[in-house]
Amino acid sequence: MFLRKVEGVRAVRLPDGTRMTRADLPPADTRRWVASRKIAVVRGVLYGLLPLEEAMSTYGLSEEEFNAWVSAAAEHGAEGLKATALKRYRQPKGE
């Protein structure tokens, strides 16, 4: 088995006890962002699997877009990252 050399951490342990590796991240050429791929990138950055700058350059994300994913995931979980949930979860407070 061949392991490609990468800078940094190869795997992290998530709070639920599962293990996340770089193989669990979406491919770099991802164009269709479903909730499961978004949450994988968010978890990868938040738990130290890859730095934010690397995630932004690899996936072509802006800092604003990534922060929106983080806040939606923190507030509503993976359900909040679904595109069909825009009206339900992403309304301004008080409406």
Rosetta silent file (secondary structure, phi, psi, omega in degrees, C-alpha in Angstrom):
SEQUENCE: MFLRKVEGVRAVRLPDGTRMTRADLPPADTRRWVASRKIAVVRGVLYGLLPLEEAMSTYGLSEEEFNAWVSAAAEHGAEGLKATALKRYRQPKGE
SCORE:     score description
SCORE:     0.000 S_00000001
   1 L     0.000  131.667 -178.411    0.000    0.000    0.000 S_00000001
   2 L  -101.613  127.261  175.834    1.365    3.363   -1.012 S_00000001
   3 L  -107.924  120.848 -179.927    0.801    6.394    1.214 S_00000001
   4 L   -71.968  138.541  179.064    1.237    9.736   -0.478 S_00000001
   5 L   -72.335  127.196  175.916    3.330   12.245    1.474 S_00000001
   6 L  -131.617  148.402  174.855    1.229   15.113    2.755 S_00000001
   7 L   -75.910  141.900  174.718    2.094   17.996    4.999 S_00000001
   8 L    88.361 -155.379 -172.722    0.325   17.985    8.330 S_00000001
   9 L   -81.138  141.975  176.476   -2.073   15.527    9.867 S_00000001
  10 L   -91.072  -32.585 -176.788   -3.273   12.387    8.053 S_00000001
  11 E  -150.016  151.476  175.531   -6.260   11.634   10.290 S_00000001
  12 E  -132.364  155.174  176.414   -8.217   13.199   13.158 S_00000001
  13 E  -100.386  125.649  179.897  -10.631   11.782   15.689 S_00000001
  14 L   -82.670  161.984 -177.811  -14.030   13.502   15.734 S_00000001
  15 L   -58.334  -26.855  179.270  -15.963   14.125   18.978 S_00000001
  16 L   -82.277    2.466  176.351  -18.313   11.212   18.236 S_00000001
  17 L    95.953  -10.759  178.858  -15.317    8.868   18.193 S_00000001
  18 L   -76.977  161.783 -178.972  -15.149    8.332   14.438 S_00000001
  19 E  -109.004  135.865  178.985  -11.954    8.868   12.509 S_00000001
  20 E  -120.095  129.088  178.902  -11.691   11.252    9.567 S_00000001
  21 E  -116.710  173.443  177.445   -8.871   11.054    7.034 S_00000001
  22 H   -63.446  -24.204  177.371   -7.999   13.080    3.961 S_00000001
  23 H   -68.008  -20.780  179.189   -9.639   10.321    1.909 S_00000001
  24 H   -81.045  -10.790  178.960  -12.968   11.340    3.488 S_00000001
  25 L   -79.389  152.389  178.310  -12.708   14.830    1.985 S_00000001
  26 L   -67.443  159.124  177.991  -14.377   15.530   -1.375 S_00000001
  27 L   -62.741  154.685 -177.536  -12.240   15.570   -4.548 S_00000001
  28 L   -65.592  -25.551 -178.356  -10.538   18.857   -5.429 S_00000001
  29 L   -92.751   21.212 -179.068  -12.519   19.183   -8.657 S_00000001
  30 L   -62.886  129.490  176.926  -15.912   19.097   -6.894 S_00000001
  31 L  -117.525  -25.832 -179.505  -18.459   21.365   -8.560 S_00000001
  32 L  -103.104  108.320 -174.023  -21.712   20.026   -7.085 S_00000001
  33 L   -97.644   97.996  173.520  -21.767   20.815   -3.389 S_00000001
  34 L   -89.149  166.000 -174.278  -24.221   18.630   -1.515 S_00000001
  35 H   -58.132  -38.295 -177.686  -24.611   18.887    2.260 S_00000001
  36 H   -65.961  -34.985  178.020  -22.454   15.827    2.990 S_00000001
  37 H   -73.023  -39.576  178.529  -19.501   17.279    1.072 S_00000001
  38 H   -61.791  -46.600 -177.908  -19.882   20.676    2.714 S_00000001
  39 H   -67.144  -30.907  176.972  -19.961   19.175    6.215 S_00000001
  40 H   -64.699  -42.806  178.893  -16.889   17.045    5.409 S_00000001
  41 H   -67.290  -42.960  179.466  -14.898   20.175    4.498 S_00000001
  42 H   -60.636  -47.977  178.935  -16.178   22.057    7.563 S_00000001
  43 H   -63.291  -40.264  179.210  -15.250   19.181    9.887 S_00000001
  44 H   -58.879  -42.185  179.826  -11.879   18.776    8.208 S_00000001
  45 H   -74.392  -47.239 -175.813  -10.993   22.406    8.855 S_00000001
  46 H   -64.507  -32.235 -178.034  -12.516   22.700   12.333 S_00000001
  47 L  -100.140   10.982  169.398  -10.838   19.551   13.644 S_00000001
  48 L    86.550   14.823  178.901   -7.427   20.287   12.142 S_00000001
  49 L   -73.007  -36.868  175.327   -7.268   17.885    9.220 S_00000001
  50 L  -146.676  147.043 -179.888   -6.462   20.700    6.794 S_00000001
  51 L   -70.206  155.508 -179.401   -5.870   24.427    7.240 S_00000001
  52 H   -58.170  -42.682 -178.808   -8.535   26.910    6.150 S_00000001
  53 H   -61.241  -39.931  178.780   -6.262   28.428    3.496 S_00000001
  54 H   -66.734  -41.086  178.680   -5.676   25.007    1.935 S_00000001
  55 H   -63.949  -42.714 -179.228   -9.402   24.254    1.911 S_00000001
  56 H   -64.953  -42.364 -179.029  -10.193   27.601    0.295 S_00000001
  57 H   -74.711  -37.694 -179.307   -7.585   27.193   -2.441 S_00000001
  58 H   -66.107  -43.781 -173.395   -8.303   23.491   -3.076 S_00000001
  59 H  -101.446    0.673  178.293  -12.065   23.886   -3.353 S_00000001
  60 L    66.962   38.848 -178.493  -12.228   27.446   -4.717 S_00000001
  61 L   -98.451  151.564  170.311  -14.122   28.784   -1.712 S_00000001
  62 L   -93.219  161.153  178.922  -14.230   32.304   -0.382 S_00000001
  63 H   -63.791  -36.860  179.218  -13.815   32.917    3.325 S_00000001
  64 H   -63.532  -43.206  179.433  -17.354   34.312    3.440 S_00000001
  65 H   -64.704  -44.142  179.213  -18.798   31.168    1.835 S_00000001
  66 H   -63.143  -43.460  179.208  -16.900   28.874    4.204 S_00000001
  67 H   -63.934  -33.211  175.398  -17.996   30.910    7.240 S_00000001
  68 H   -65.235  -40.152  176.627  -21.618   30.669    6.045 S_00000001
  69 H   -62.424  -44.113 -178.817  -21.239   26.873    5.919 S_00000001
  70 H   -62.454  -46.640 -177.963  -19.791   26.837    9.434 S_00000001
  71 H   -67.662  -38.116  177.305  -22.558   28.972   10.901 S_00000001
  72 H   -65.590  -39.809  178.983  -25.306   26.974    9.134 S_00000001
  73 H   -68.873  -37.812 -179.870  -23.787   23.709   10.356 S_00000001
  74 H   -69.506  -36.830 -176.260  -23.402   25.027   13.904 S_00000001
  75 H   -82.118  -39.525 -172.240  -26.946   26.347   14.026 S_00000001
  76 H  -126.489    0.979 -177.533  -28.865   23.616   12.164 S_00000001
  77 H    75.808 -163.343 -177.869  -26.464   20.716   11.601 S_00000001
  78 H   -63.156  -27.886  178.846  -26.007   19.082    8.217 S_00000001
  79 H   -61.260  -32.871 -179.684  -29.664   19.797    7.371 S_00000001
  80 H   -71.284  -12.453 -179.816  -28.875   23.521    7.335 S_00000001
  81 H   -93.075   -4.577  179.376  -26.355   23.026    4.527 S_00000001
  82 L   -74.377  138.121 -179.946  -28.889   21.632    2.066 S_00000001
  83 H   -64.436  -30.777 -179.843  -29.741   23.942   -0.805 S_00000001
  84 H   -73.719  -11.262 -178.414  -33.436   23.034   -0.483 S_00000001
  85 H   -96.986   11.226 -177.342  -33.424   24.298    3.091 S_00000001
  86 H   -55.193  -49.298 -177.134  -32.537   27.884    2.182 S_00000001
  87 H   -67.153  -38.565 -175.460  -35.981   29.279    2.961 S_00000001
  88 H   -73.088  -44.524 -170.709  -36.424   27.272    6.130 S_00000001
  89 H  -102.873  -20.504 -171.077  -33.045   27.751    7.804 S_00000001
  90 L  -110.880   30.328  174.961  -31.446   30.861    6.363 S_00000001
  91 L   -81.539  146.684  177.023  -34.047   33.520    7.034 S_00000001
  92 L   -59.866  149.701  179.962  -32.913   36.600    8.943 S_00000001
  93 L   -60.835  139.589  177.154  -33.669   36.495   12.655 S_00000001
  94 L    94.409   -2.397  178.640  -37.044   37.918   13.582 S_00000001
  95 L  -104.294    0.000    0.000  -38.928   36.987   10.399 S_00000001
